[in-house]
Amino acid sequence: MPADALTLRLLDQHLPSKDPREELVELLQSWIEEGDAQEQKETGEYLIENLDKDRLSDRRLFPQELKGVTW
């Protein structure tokens, strides 16, 4: 293998990607593809319920009447 090709290959392997968000996007995509749909639904409902409980205001972030419309 020519020295310039080897150098480029080594740089590609060991330098951070040009866009640091690429790794995050890949990780999130793997969670989406590998995730259990029922578990994801339960986790989402748990988060929504607790985000609405733990508020200083009485105004809900996720009102039931807007489910499927705005969230």
C-alpha positions in Angstrom: 0.0 0.0 0.0 1.4 3.4 -0.9 2.5 5.6 2.0 -0.1 8.4 1.2 -3.0 5.9 1.1 -1.8 4.3 4.4 -1.5 7.8 5.9 -5.1 8.7 4.9 -6.4 5.4 6.1 -4.7 5.9 9.5 -6.0 9.4 9.8 -9.5 8.4 9.0 -9.4 5.7 11.7 -7.9 7.8 14.5 -9.1 11.3 14.0 -12.5 12.4 15.2 -15.2 12.6 12.6 -15.8 15.9 10.8 -19.2 16.2 12.3 -19.2 15.3 16.0 -23.0 14.7 15.8 -22.5 11.7 13.5 -21.8 9.4 16.4 -24.8 10.6 18.3 -27.1 10.2 15.3 -25.8 6.6 14.8 -26.4 5.8 18.5 -29.9 7.2 18.5 -30.7 5.4 15.3 -29.5 2.1 16.7 -31.8 2.6 19.7 -34.7 3.2 17.4 -34.0 0.2 15.3 -33.1 -2.2 18.1 -35.6 -0.9 20.7 -38.7 -2.7 22.0 -41.7 -0.7 20.9 -43.8 -1.5 24.0 -40.9 -0.6 26.3 -40.4 2.7 24.4 -44.1 3.5 24.6 -44.1 2.8 28.4 -41.0 4.9 28.9 -42.5 7.8 26.9 -45.8 7.7 28.9 -43.8 7.6 32.2 -41.7 10.6 31.2 -44.8 12.6 30.1 -46.6 11.8 33.3 -43.7 12.8 35.5 -42.9 15.9 33.6 -46.4 17.1 34.1 -46.4 16.1 37.9 -43.2 17.9 38.8 -44.1 21.5 37.8 -44.4 24.7 39.8 -47.3 25.7 37.5 -50.8 24.0 37.3 -50.5 24.2 33.5 -49.8 20.9 32.0 -47.1 20.5 29.4 -48.8 17.6 27.8 -52.6 18.0 28.1 -54.5 14.8 27.1 -56.8 16.8 24.7 -53.8 17.7 22.6 -52.3 14.2 22.4 -51.7 13.4 18.8 -52.2 17.0 17.8 -49.2 18.9 19.2 -47.2 16.1 20.9 
